[in-house]
Each structure stands twice: as structure tokens, then as C-alpha cells.
Amino acid sequence: MAYKITDACIACGSCEPECPVEAISAGDDKYVIDPEKCIECGACANVCPVDAPQPE
């Protein structure tokens, strides 16, 4: 089950460099995770200050 970034995202960018497979990119108003690349490691969730990345 891939992670998804919820609307709680504040676009701080802390998650993007933590992703080992580069599945995270900046969207229009929040960051987004490509579900095809996500390996469900949770690295993004571990660094997010608002718990925006959640398992889908």
C-alpha cells in the first residue's frame, strides 16, 4: 500500500530528500507521491512535521 500525502501538507519539503526512490515531488499546493515508485518504507512519514504522508 503506497503512501499518499494528505491535505495536511504544509509544503515544507522535508519529505522529498528522504525518499530513497525519488517518488516525492512538489505539486501545485502540496507534495505528491508517485504510487508506482513508492516502496512503502515510511521515510517520508518519519520526517514530516504534520504527519501528512499516510498509508493509502
N, CA, C and O atoms as a GROMACS GRO file, in nm:
protein
  224
    1MET      N    1   0.085  -0.117   0.000
    1MET     CA    2   0.000   0.000   0.000
    1MET      C    3   0.090   0.125   0.000
    1MET      O    4   0.160   0.151   0.098
    2ALA      N    5   0.088   0.199  -0.107
    2ALA     CA    6   0.172   0.318  -0.120
    2ALA      C    7   0.127   0.428  -0.024
    2ALA      O    8   0.012   0.432   0.018
    3TYR      N    9   0.220   0.515   0.010
    3TYR     CA   10   0.186   0.631   0.092
    3TYR      C   11   0.125   0.739   0.004
    3TYR      O   12   0.152   0.746  -0.116
    4LYS      N   13   0.043   0.822   0.066
    4LYS     CA   14  -0.017   0.936  -0.002
    4LYS      C   15  -0.003   1.056   0.091
    4LYS      O   16  -0.014   1.043   0.212
    5ILE      N   17   0.021   1.172   0.033
    5ILE     CA   18   0.034   1.293   0.114
    5ILE      C   19  -0.103   1.360   0.124
    5ILE      O   20  -0.164   1.395   0.023
    6THR      N   21  -0.149   1.377   0.246
    6THR     CA   22  -0.283   1.433   0.270
    6THR      C   23  -0.282   1.585   0.257
    6THR      O   24  -0.177   1.646   0.237
    7ASP      N   25  -0.399   1.644   0.269
    7ASP     CA   26  -0.415   1.789   0.261
    7ASP      C   27  -0.351   1.861   0.380
    7ASP      O   28  -0.343   1.984   0.381
    8ALA      N   29  -0.306   1.786   0.480
    8ALA     CA   30  -0.238   1.848   0.594
    8ALA      C   31  -0.099   1.900   0.556
    8ALA      O   32  -0.038   1.974   0.632
    9CYS      N   33  -0.051   1.861   0.438
    9CYS     CA   34   0.083   1.901   0.391
    9CYS      C   35   0.098   2.054   0.392
    9CYS      O   36   0.012   2.126   0.343
   10ILE      N   37   0.210   2.099   0.449
   10ILE     CA   38   0.239   2.243   0.452
   10ILE      C   39   0.348   2.280   0.350
   10ILE      O   40   0.400   2.391   0.353
   11ALA      N   41   0.380   2.188   0.262
   11ALA     CA   42   0.479   2.208   0.155
   11ALA      C   43   0.615   2.254   0.206
   11ALA      O   44   0.678   2.342   0.147
   12CYS      N   45   0.659   2.196   0.317
   12CYS     CA   46   0.788   2.234   0.374
   12CYS      C   47   0.905   2.170   0.300
   12CYS      O   48   1.017   2.221   0.303
   13GLY      N   49   0.879   2.057   0.233
   13GLY     CA   50   0.982   1.991   0.154
   13GLY      C   51   1.071   1.896   0.231
   13GLY      O   52   1.166   1.842   0.174
   14SER      N   53   1.044   1.873   0.357
   14SER     CA   54   1.130   1.785   0.436
   14SER      C   55   1.124   1.639   0.390
   14SER      O   56   1.220   1.564   0.410
   15CYS      N   57   1.016   1.599   0.329
   15CYS     CA   58   0.999   1.460   0.288
   15CYS      C   59   1.074   1.424   0.160
   15CYS      O   60   1.125   1.313   0.146
   16GLU      N   61   1.082   1.518   0.067
   16GLU     CA   62   1.137   1.488  -0.065
   16GLU      C   63   1.278   1.430  -0.062
   16GLU      O   64   1.302   1.327  -0.125
   17PRO      N   65   1.374   1.491   0.010
   17PRO     CA   66   1.509   1.434   0.010
   17PRO      C   67   1.521   1.302   0.085
   17PRO      O   68   1.621   1.231   0.070
   18GLU      N   69   1.423   1.268   0.167
   18GLU     CA   70   1.428   1.144   0.245
   18GLU      C   71   1.387   1.021   0.165
   18GLU      O   72   1.418   0.909   0.204
   19CYS      N   73   1.317   1.041   0.054
   19CYS     CA   74   1.266   0.927  -0.024
   19CYS      C   75   1.380   0.859  -0.100
   19CYS      O   76   1.445   0.921  -0.184
   20PRO      N   77   1.405   0.730  -0.070
   20PRO     CA   78   1.517   0.660  -0.134
   20PRO      C   79   1.494   0.628  -0.282
   20PRO      O   80   1.588   0.595  -0.354
   21VAL      N   81   1.369   0.636  -0.328
   21VAL     CA   82   1.340   0.604  -0.469
   21VAL      C   83   1.290   0.724  -0.547
   21VAL      O   84   1.240   0.710  -0.659
   22GLU      N   85   1.305   0.843  -0.489
   22GLU     CA   86   1.266   0.969  -0.555
   22GLU      C   87   1.122   0.968  -0.605
   22GLU      O   88   1.093   1.010  -0.716
   23ALA      N   89   1.031   0.918  -0.520
   23ALA     CA   90   0.889   0.911  -0.555
   23ALA      C   91   0.813   1.038  -0.519
   23ALA      O   92   0.697   1.053  -0.557
   24ILE      N   93   0.877   1.129  -0.447
   24ILE     CA   94   0.809   1.250  -0.400
   24ILE      C   95   0.852   1.370  -0.482
   24ILE      O   96   0.970   1.390  -0.510
   25SER      N   97   0.752   1.450  -0.521
   25SER     CA   98   0.782   1.573  -0.595
   25SER      C   99   0.685   1.682  -0.552
   25SER      O  100   0.580   1.656  -0.494
   26ALA      N  101   0.723   1.807  -0.581
   26ALA     CA  102   0.639   1.920  -0.545
   26ALA      C  103   0.520   1.926  -0.640
   26ALA      O  104   0.535   1.920  -0.762
   27GLY      N  105   0.401   1.939  -0.581
   27GLY     CA  106   0.280   1.957  -0.660
   27GLY      C  107   0.241   2.104  -0.661
   27GLY      O  108   0.322   2.190  -0.626
   28ASP      N  109   0.118   2.133  -0.699
   28ASP     CA  110   0.073   2.271  -0.705
   28ASP      C  111   0.067   2.337  -0.566
   28ASP      O  112   0.117   2.448  -0.548
   29ASP      N  113   0.007   2.268  -0.469
   29ASP     CA  114  -0.007   2.327  -0.336
   29ASP      C  115   0.043   2.236  -0.224
   29ASP      O  116   0.041   2.275  -0.107
   30LYS      N  117   0.087   2.116  -0.260
   30LYS     CA  118   0.144   2.023  -0.163
   30LYS      C  119   0.234   1.925  -0.238
   30LYS      O  120   0.233   1.920  -0.361
   31TYR      N  121   0.310   1.849  -0.165
   31TYR     CA  122   0.394   1.747  -0.227
   31TYR      C  123   0.310   1.625  -0.263
   31TYR      O  124   0.207   1.600  -0.202
   32VAL      N  125   0.355   1.550  -0.362
   32VAL     CA  126   0.282   1.432  -0.406
   32VAL      C  127   0.377   1.313  -0.414
   32VAL      O  128   0.497   1.328  -0.435
   33ILE      N  129   0.321   1.194  -0.396
   33ILE     CA  130   0.398   1.070  -0.404
   33ILE      C  131   0.349   0.990  -0.522
   33ILE      O  132   0.229   0.966  -0.537
   34ASP      N  133   0.441   0.948  -0.607
   34ASP     CA  134   0.408   0.862  -0.721
   34ASP      C  135   0.386   0.720  -0.668
   34ASP      O  136   0.482   0.657  -0.623
   35PRO      N  137   0.263   0.670  -0.672
   35PRO     CA  138   0.236   0.537  -0.614
   35PRO      C  139   0.307   0.424  -0.688
   35PRO      O  140   0.326   0.316  -0.632
   36GLU      N  141   0.346   0.447  -0.812
   36GLU     CA  142   0.419   0.345  -0.887
   36GLU      C  143   0.562   0.329  -0.839
   36GLU      O  144   0.621   0.222  -0.852
   37LYS      N  145   0.619   0.436  -0.782
   37LYS     CA  146   0.757   0.433  -0.734
   37LYS      C  147   0.766   0.405  -0.585
   37LYS      O  148   0.867   0.351  -0.539
   38CYS      N  149   0.663   0.439  -0.509
   38CYS     CA  150   0.666   0.427  -0.363
   38CYS      C  151   0.691   0.282  -0.320
   38CYS      O  152   0.624   0.189  -0.366
   39ILE      N  153   0.789   0.264  -0.229
   39ILE     CA  154   0.819   0.130  -0.178
   39ILE      C  155   0.769   0.111  -0.035
   39ILE      O  156   0.805   0.014   0.032
   40GLU      N  157   0.687   0.205   0.011
   40GLU     CA  158   0.621   0.194   0.142
   40GLU      C  159   0.718   0.186   0.258
   40GLU      O  160   0.691   0.116   0.356
   41CYS      N  161   0.830   0.257   0.250
   41CYS     CA  162   0.930   0.249   0.355
   41CYS      C  163   0.898   0.337   0.475
   41CYS      O  164   0.944   0.311   0.586
   42GLY      N  165   0.817   0.442   0.453
   42GLY     CA  166   0.779   0.530   0.562
   42GLY      C  167   0.880   0.637   0.597
   42GLY      O  168   0.862   0.710   0.694
   43ALA      N  169   0.987   0.650   0.520
   43ALA     CA  170   1.090   0.751   0.549
   43ALA      C  171   1.029   0.892   0.545
   43ALA      O  172   1.067   0.977   0.624
   44CYS      N  173   0.937   0.916   0.455
   44CYS     CA  174   0.873   1.047   0.444
   44CYS      C  175   0.789   1.077   0.567
   44CYS      O  176   0.791   1.189   0.619
   45ALA      N  177   0.717   0.979   0.614
   45ALA     CA  178   0.631   0.997   0.731
   45ALA      C  179   0.713   1.024   0.857
   45ALA      O  180   0.669   1.096   0.946
   46ASN      N  181   0.832   0.966   0.864
   46ASN     CA  182   0.916   0.982   0.982
   46ASN      C  183   0.969   1.124   1.000
   46ASN      O  184   0.999   1.166   1.112
   47VAL      N  185   0.980   1.200   0.890
   47VAL     CA  186   1.035   1.336   0.900
   47VAL      C  187   0.930   1.446   0.888
   47VAL      O  188   0.962   1.563   0.910
   48CYS      N  189   0.808   1.413   0.855
   48CYS     CA  190   0.704   1.512   0.833
   48CYS      C  191   0.657   1.575   0.965
   48CYS      O  192   0.616   1.504   1.057
   49PRO      N  193   0.663   1.708   0.975
   49PRO     CA  194   0.622   1.772   1.100
   49PRO      C  195   0.471   1.773   1.123
   49PRO      O  196   0.427   1.799   1.235
   50VAL      N  197   0.391   1.744   1.020
   50VAL     CA  198   0.245   1.746   1.036
   50VAL      C  199   0.180   1.611   1.004
   50VAL      O  200   0.058   1.603   0.988
   51ASP      N  201   0.260   1.506   0.993
   51ASP     CA  202   0.210   1.371   0.965
   51ASP      C  203   0.125   1.363   0.838
   51ASP      O  204   0.026   1.291   0.835
   52ALA      N  205   0.164   1.437   0.734
   52ALA     CA  206   0.086   1.436   0.610
   52ALA      C  207   0.098   1.306   0.530
   52ALA      O  208  -0.004   1.261   0.475
   53PRO      N  209   0.215   1.243   0.520
   53PRO     CA  210   0.221   1.116   0.446
   53PRO      C  211   0.155   1.005   0.527
   53PRO      O  212   0.192   0.979   0.641
   54GLN      N  213   0.059   0.940   0.466
   54GLN     CA  214  -0.014   0.832   0.532
   54GLN      C  215  -0.026   0.714   0.437
   54GLN      O  216  -0.032   0.734   0.315
   55PRO      N  217  -0.030   0.592   0.490
   55PRO     CA  218  -0.053   0.477   0.401
   55PRO      C  219  -0.190   0.490   0.336
   55PRO      O  220  -0.288   0.527   0.400
   56GLU      N  221  -0.194   0.460   0.207
   56GLU     CA  222  -0.320   0.475   0.135
   56GLU      C  223  -0.420   0.369   0.173
   56GLU      O  224  -0.531   0.367   0.121
   0.00000   0.00000   0.00000
